[in-house]
Amino acid sequence: MSVPENKIRALLQAGKPTMATRLFNINPSSVEAAAVTGNFDYVEFLAEYAPHNLMEMENFVRAAELHNIGSIIKVDFQNRFYVAQKAAAMGFQGILFADHKTPEEVSETLFAMAPDCPDGGRFGFPNGRWIRYHDHLPQMEQVQMTRNVVKLFMIEKAEAVDNIKAICSIPGVDMVQFGPSDYSMSRGWNASEHGAELKEVEEYVIRTALECGVQPRCECDTLEKAEYYKGLGVRHFCIGDEFRVLKAYWAGTCGDVRRMTESL
């Protein structure tokens, strides 16, 4: 039995590092523009934040595949089962799940994403396109494709941090990522006022995940920050956020030119 390669899964299994970038824009041209740089193993679509529909999701995946990179999607908590199953059947190679608090919630999500086989699961036979368009797959090949989907979980609530060891001990949790904004909210904080505490918590999450054999993934926007995470044992990076990059340019260079024109 041979199924199309899930690039992200293959890199994880080989113990190799990965690099991605985050896109709010579901336009396939944005995927291509990132892919042709040759710098990314996969792109992440922020479905939790951005408007989208199912056809656009499929085209996002197609664009990634045409340039031989992977794709993941970050999904909302409330409708995660529907969107995650649709995304997997479209060919997204990984799902990033937000807002989980307890091991029970994580186990529930993993059960929903596991193939509906004698050994348990609730993901049936949706007959989607999968990776590189393989509709009407033999059932056991679809089972393997489903199992290959990389499952990532945000550790972004105070309760999730308290439960990090138990969460990382659940079979099927492939990667975790600390979320400072949601963590701050769950503590009743403004993140800007608790930088030292957030750094300490994130280091605890990274250290605990590695001790449990789960790979941490970190977001950053500079080489200096990436080097810092590398020193903590991190091998998986998400570099750059589409809106932050645009806003920085609009506020920076565009702001400079705006001020220049005021003297004309």
C-alpha positions as CSV (number, residue, x, y, z in Angstrom):
1,M,0.0,0.0,0.0
2,S,1.4,3.4,-1.0
3,V,-0.1,6.7,-0.2
4,P,1.1,10.2,-1.2
5,E,3.7,11.6,1.1
6,N,2.7,14.0,3.9
7,K,5.8,16.2,3.8
8,I,5.4,17.5,7.3
9,R,4.9,14.0,8.8
10,A,8.0,12.8,6.8
11,L,10.2,15.6,8.2
12,L,9.0,14.9,11.8
13,Q,9.6,11.2,11.5
14,A,13.1,11.9,10.1
15,G,13.9,14.2,13.0
16,K,14.5,17.2,10.7
17,P,13.7,20.8,11.4
18,T,10.8,22.6,9.7
19,M,10.0,26.2,8.8
20,A,6.7,27.8,7.9
21,T,5.0,31.2,7.6
22,R,1.5,32.3,8.5
23,L,-1.0,33.6,6.0
24,F,-4.3,35.4,6.7
25,N,-4.9,35.6,3.0
26,I,-6.4,32.5,1.4
27,N,-5.5,33.6,-2.1
28,P,-3.4,30.8,-3.8
29,S,-1.1,33.5,-5.2
30,S,0.1,34.3,-1.7
31,V,0.9,30.6,-1.2
32,E,2.9,30.6,-4.4
33,A,4.7,33.8,-3.6
34,A,5.9,32.2,-0.3
35,A,6.7,28.9,-1.8
36,V,8.9,30.2,-4.7
37,T,11.3,31.7,-2.2
38,G,12.4,28.1,-1.4
39,N,12.5,28.9,2.4
40,F,9.4,27.1,3.6
41,D,8.5,23.5,4.2
42,Y,4.8,24.4,4.6
43,V,2.5,27.4,4.9
44,E,-0.1,27.9,7.6
45,F,-3.6,29.3,6.9
46,L,-5.1,31.1,9.8
47,A,-8.7,30.0,9.4
48,E,-9.4,30.8,13.1
49,Y,-8.9,34.5,12.2
50,A,-9.7,34.9,8.5
51,P,-12.8,34.6,6.3
52,H,-12.8,31.6,3.9
53,N,-14.9,28.9,2.3
54,L,-14.3,25.3,1.3
55,M,-13.5,25.9,-2.3
56,E,-10.9,28.5,-1.3
57,M,-9.4,26.0,1.2
58,E,-9.0,23.4,-1.6
59,N,-7.2,25.9,-3.9
60,F,-4.9,27.0,-1.1
61,V,-3.8,23.3,-0.7
62,R,-3.5,22.9,-4.5
63,A,-1.1,25.8,-4.8
64,A,1.1,24.4,-2.0
65,E,1.2,21.0,-3.6
66,L,2.1,22.5,-7.0
67,H,5.2,24.0,-5.4
68,N,6.0,20.8,-3.4
69,I,5.4,22.3,0.0
70,G,3.0,21.2,2.8
71,S,0.1,23.2,4.3
72,I,-1.6,23.3,7.7
73,I,-4.7,25.1,8.9
74,K,-5.4,26.7,12.3
75,V,-9.0,26.0,13.3
76,D,-11.5,27.4,15.8
77,F,-12.3,25.4,18.9
78,Q,-16.1,25.3,18.5
79,N,-16.4,24.0,15.0
80,R,-13.1,22.1,14.9
81,F,-14.4,18.7,14.1
82,Y,-16.2,19.8,10.9
83,V,-13.4,22.1,9.6
84,A,-10.5,19.8,10.5
85,Q,-12.1,16.7,8.9
86,K,-12.9,18.8,5.8
87,A,-9.4,20.2,5.7
88,A,-7.7,16.8,6.0
89,A,-9.9,15.4,3.2
90,M,-8.9,18.4,1.0
91,G,-5.2,17.7,1.5
92,F,-4.1,19.9,4.4
93,Q,-1.2,18.0,5.9
94,G,-1.6,19.3,9.5
95,I,-4.2,20.8,11.7
96,L,-3.4,23.3,14.4
97,F,-6.1,23.1,17.1
98,A,-6.7,26.2,19.3
99,D,-8.1,26.8,22.8
100,H,-7.9,23.3,24.3
101,K,-7.7,23.3,28.1
102,T,-7.8,19.8,29.3
103,P,-6.4,16.3,28.4
104,E,-10.0,15.3,27.9
105,E,-10.6,17.9,25.2
106,V,-7.4,16.9,23.4
107,S,-8.4,13.2,23.5
108,E,-11.9,14.1,22.2
109,T,-10.3,16.0,19.2
110,L,-7.9,13.1,18.5
111,F,-10.8,10.6,18.6
112,A,-12.7,12.8,16.1
113,M,-9.6,12.9,13.8
114,A,-8.9,9.1,14.0
115,P,-10.2,6.8,11.3
116,D,-13.4,5.0,12.1
117,C,-11.8,1.6,12.4
118,P,-12.1,-1.3,14.8
119,D,-9.4,0.3,17.0
120,G,-11.5,3.4,17.5
121,G,-12.1,6.8,15.9
122,R,-14.9,8.9,14.4
123,F,-13.5,10.0,11.0
124,G,-15.4,8.2,8.3
125,F,-14.9,7.9,4.5
126,P,-15.5,11.5,3.1
127,N,-14.1,10.7,-0.4
128,G,-12.2,14.0,-0.6
129,R,-9.2,14.9,-2.8
130,W,-6.6,14.2,-0.1
131,I,-2.9,14.9,-1.0
132,R,-2.4,15.4,-4.8
133,Y,-6.0,14.4,-5.6
134,H,-6.7,10.8,-4.8
135,D,-10.5,10.4,-4.7
136,H,-12.1,7.0,-4.1
137,L,-9.0,5.8,-2.3
138,P,-9.1,2.2,-1.1
139,Q,-10.4,2.4,2.5
140,M,-7.2,1.3,4.2
141,E,-5.2,3.9,2.2
142,Q,-7.5,6.6,3.4
143,V,-7.0,5.3,6.9
144,Q,-3.3,5.8,6.5
145,M,-3.7,9.2,5.0
146,T,-5.9,10.2,8.0
147,R,-3.3,8.9,10.4
148,N,-0.5,10.8,8.7
149,V,-2.2,14.2,9.3
150,V,0.0,16.0,11.8
151,K,-1.9,17.1,14.9
152,L,-0.7,20.3,16.5
153,F,-2.2,21.8,19.7
154,M,-1.9,25.4,21.1
155,I,-1.0,25.4,24.7
156,E,-2.5,28.8,25.3
157,K,-4.7,28.7,28.4
158,A,-3.6,28.7,32.0
159,E,-5.4,25.4,32.5
160,A,-3.6,23.8,29.5
161,V,-0.2,24.9,30.9
162,D,-1.2,23.2,34.2
163,N,-2.1,20.1,32.2
164,I,0.9,20.2,29.8
165,K,2.5,16.9,30.9
166,A,-0.8,15.0,30.7
167,I,-1.5,16.6,27.3
168,C,1.9,15.7,25.9
169,S,1.5,12.2,27.1
170,I,-1.5,11.5,25.0
171,P,-0.6,9.4,21.9
172,G,-1.3,11.3,18.7
173,V,-0.2,14.7,19.9
174,D,2.6,15.5,17.4
175,M,3.5,19.2,18.2
176,V,2.5,21.9,20.6
177,Q,2.9,25.7,20.6
178,F,2.6,28.2,23.4
179,G,0.2,31.1,22.8
180,P,1.0,34.2,24.9
181,S,-2.1,36.2,24.0
182,D,-4.7,33.6,25.0
183,Y,-2.6,32.7,28.0
184,S,-2.5,36.3,29.2
185,M,-6.2,36.6,28.7
186,S,-6.9,33.4,30.7
187,R,-4.8,34.9,33.5
188,G,-6.5,38.3,33.4
189,W,-3.3,40.0,32.1
190,N,-2.1,42.3,29.4
191,A,0.8,40.5,27.8
192,S,2.8,43.7,27.5
193,E,2.9,43.9,31.3
194,H,4.0,40.4,32.0
195,G,6.9,39.7,29.6
196,A,9.2,38.0,32.1
197,E,6.4,35.7,33.3
198,L,5.3,34.8,29.8
199,K,8.9,33.9,28.9
200,E,9.2,31.6,31.9
201,V,5.9,29.9,31.1
202,E,6.9,29.4,27.4
203,E,10.2,27.9,28.4
204,Y,8.4,25.5,30.7
205,V,6.1,24.4,27.9
206,I,9.0,23.9,25.6
207,R,11.0,22.0,28.1
208,T,8.1,19.8,29.2
209,A,7.1,19.0,25.6
210,L,10.6,17.8,24.8
211,E,10.8,15.7,27.9
212,C,7.6,14.0,26.8
213,G,8.9,13.4,23.3
214,V,6.6,16.0,21.7
215,Q,8.0,18.6,19.3
216,P,7.5,22.3,20.3
217,R,6.9,24.8,17.5
218,C,7.6,28.5,18.0
219,E,6.6,31.6,16.2
220,C,9.1,34.4,15.8
221,D,10.0,37.2,13.5
222,T,13.8,37.7,13.7
223,L,16.9,35.6,13.5
224,E,17.8,36.6,17.0
225,K,14.6,35.1,18.4
226,A,15.0,32.0,16.3
227,E,18.5,31.5,17.8
228,Y,17.1,31.9,21.3
229,Y,14.5,29.1,20.6
230,K,17.1,27.0,19.0
231,G,19.1,27.2,22.2
232,L,16.1,25.8,24.1
233,G,16.0,22.8,21.8
234,V,13.3,24.0,19.3
235,R,13.6,22.7,15.8
236,H,10.3,23.8,14.3
237,F,9.7,27.5,13.4
238,C,6.9,29.6,12.1
239,I,8.6,32.8,10.8
240,G,6.6,35.9,10.0
241,D,2.9,36.8,10.2
242,E,1.4,38.3,7.0
243,F,-0.5,41.1,8.7
244,R,2.3,42.0,11.1
245,V,4.8,42.3,8.2
246,L,2.4,44.5,6.2
247,K,1.5,46.7,9.2
248,A,5.2,47.2,10.1
249,Y,5.9,48.4,6.5
250,W,2.8,50.5,6.3
251,A,3.6,52.1,9.7
252,G,7.3,52.3,9.0
253,T,8.4,53.2,5.5
254,C,4.9,54.4,4.4
255,G,4.7,56.5,7.5
256,D,8.1,58.0,6.8
257,V,7.0,59.0,3.3
258,R,3.7,60.4,4.6
259,R,5.7,62.7,6.9
260,M,8.0,63.7,4.1
261,T,5.0,64.8,2.0
262,E,3.8,67.1,4.8
263,S,6.7,69.4,4.0
264,L,5.8,69.7,0.3
